[in-house]
Amino acid sequence: MGSLNIQHNGYHADVEKIREEEYPMLKDSIYLDHAGTTPYPKSLMDRFAQEMTTNLFGNPHSASASSQLSTQRIQDIRLRALQFFNADPADFDLVYVANATAGIKLVVDAMRCLPTGFDYVYHQASHTSLVGVREEAQSSACLDTRQMEDWLSGSYPFDNNEDAERPILFAYPAQSNMDGRRFPLSWSSQIRRQCQSPTNKRKIYTLLDAAALVSSSPLDLSNAQTAPDFVVLSFYKIFGFPNLGALIVRKESQDVFSSRRYFGGGTVDMVVCLKEQWHAPKDGFLHERLEDGTLPIHSIIALDIAMDVHAKLFESMERVAGHTGFLARRLYQGLKALRHANGEPVCAIYSPDPETEDSGPVVAFNIRNAQGIWISLAEVEKLATLKGIHIRTGGVCNPGGIATALGLEPWEMKQNFSSGFRCGTDNDTMGGNPTGIIRVSLGTMSTIADVDRFVQFVEEFYREDTPPTLPPPETKLEPSLRNTPELFIKSIVVYPIKSCAGFHVPPGIDWEVRSEGLVWDREWCLVHRGSGQALSQKRYPLMALLRPNLDFTRGELQVTYAGDVSPLSRLPSSISVPLSKNPKMYAPKKSGMSSRVCGEEITPQTYASAQINDFFSTVLGVPTNDAGRFPFA
Ligand SMILES: *Cc1c(COP(=O)(O)O)cnc(C)c1O
């Protein structure tokens, strides 16, 4: 490959070639969810396969050659992984864990076993996995950046400071997984200095969640005095593979783990369990006491190869940072520049401007139309999916960050919850306001073309070029409505099958409105035969191409598939479902098969006809789905 060709401002033009050769799975996709996970290069998978087929790796607990090979490699890779973060093995130990979350849980597992328990302070931009720690603490406080700075300059986050014995765990993300905002790495050492001051006798441990930062930036732990006590991260976010994480512990603080009560296989030198209950934890390295059970040997081997391949392709994390930083500025500026014809911005951006603030390659935003009305996230995500664009929308596991960005008060979030809003569902605007964000995140192999195509996508679908036309003033309206010409119904669309295309109610016909809504709206749904769950367009975007037509003369619902039908599949391009509710059409009810729709538990009646069910299964490529009818319809 030779040295990377830097085009300008840190952008590596060679990435385009690497992308083509090494990431075949990205062909035809615009992958913008690197904060979720990053794709893995082909040569990593090829080399891994080769390593697995040439060597025999045993469980590292015996003298056999295969076992010894594993033991040796696991140890070498541990040191190499520490080096990746400039961490001296004399000062730090690295514990292999499943992911960043598992690393957090190990720390909490130890701290809650301290005789006094612990108090917990976390920054408001924390990932859900850090927020959950508060449930194990005696008391907890969530601080924003201003309160954080107050704390650093001497004010105290807890009212009652009586239990001076009880240590504090302070956790924060190095980079927010929601909007890419970065927080000073110096906080750990500042807090440590604070707690050594004569006025403050409580011990403070710091936990840095580096999961988002390390995916596109170097993390330098070369100074053990100023480093956080615990650092957690997930390797799949840097290399795409393996699914493995690390907890890096500053040895000076490793005593916290002596309080941990649980012990698992591999962590003890001796256990007595019949007449007496006694055990001796391993007394060597910390990781020997914390790695419960068999290590993920093959994943650890893959990590070694991942580091090799990453270095070969991208040289260093500094270079990755330069490249992604350049793209982030371009993305931010591109989205910011989009304006409707009336001058209003298209995007409300929550991320800091990467030009002026230290931040990761992430842009979090929402879209508004020319009148300032928020566009539904589910709609943006579905359209993006159809265009081969991979983005993340919603609450992105960052409750404090979202509430701050959107100005949501706790009562609003609770009210949204009571009205059926849940993490990970389609229900995304409540009371006219967004409940989540659109997150676009860039990574190592992102290119200028990805950025530009995404900005074009937003422009093409959401920028309004011409001012909206108001209805002509002489439309036939009830006399009482004459004075409010802005209120008129242009058309009514019902969605007879949940998540499929809509049906335009023909003009001039009466349409009944019932207490549950417009008649024939969401009368049917498609349910997964295995789980009984209603299928949604998010998982099955082809549902958008299933077009229902209500034919009252024939008494049937006709469903046409508007996509390409393979001539081999012998699939009819449409199917009819009777409108009548003759019980003979339905399959016998299976117990325990209920679906969740908009937060409500329902048991749909499913059709017995193989013809009907096969039509939908074949179109969507789900071997086991049923057409069902809502019982309350
Ligand atoms: C991804 C992420 C996590 C969680 O990582 P897991 O691999 O799911 O444990 C935690 N914090 C941040 C900032 C993240 O980006």
The ligand as an SDF file (V2000), in Angstrom:
LIG
                    3D

 15 15  0  0  0  0  0  0  0  0999 V2000
  -21.0510    2.0880   22.3980 C   0  0  0  0  0  0  0  0  0  0  0  0
  -20.8770    2.8170   23.6330 C   0  0  0  0  0  0  0  0  0  0  0  0
  -21.0800    2.1940   24.8720 C   0  0  0  0  0  0  0  0  0  0  0  0
  -21.5420    0.7800   25.0050 C   0  0  0  0  0  0  0  0  0  0  0  0
  -20.6990   -0.1270   24.3850 O   0  0  0  0  0  0  0  0  0  0  0  0
  -21.0750   -1.6760   24.4120 P   0  0  0  0  0  0  0  0  0  0  0  0
  -20.1030   -2.2620   23.4600 O   0  0  0  0  0  0  0  0  0  0  0  0
  -22.4930   -1.7660   23.9330 O   0  0  0  0  0  0  0  0  0  0  0  0
  -20.9260   -2.1460   25.7870 O   0  0  0  0  0  0  0  0  0  0  0  0
  -20.8870    2.9220   26.0180 C   0  0  0  0  0  0  0  0  0  0  0  0
  -20.5240    4.2090   25.9520 N   0  0  0  0  0  0  0  0  0  0  0  0
  -20.3030    4.8370   24.7970 C   0  0  0  0  0  0  0  0  0  0  0  0
  -19.8760    6.2690   24.8100 C   0  0  0  0  0  0  0  0  0  0  0  0
  -20.4730    4.1730   23.5940 C   0  0  0  0  0  0  0  0  0  0  0  0
  -20.2680    4.8040   22.4420 O   0  0  0  0  0  0  0  0  0  0  0  0
  1  2  1  0
  2  3  1  0
  2 14  2  0
  3  4  1  0
  3 10  2  0
  4  5  1  0
  5  6  1  0
  6  7  2  0
  6  8  1  0
  6  9  1  0
 10 11  1  0
 11 12  2  0
 12 13  1  0
 12 14  1  0
 14 15  1  0
M  END
$$$$
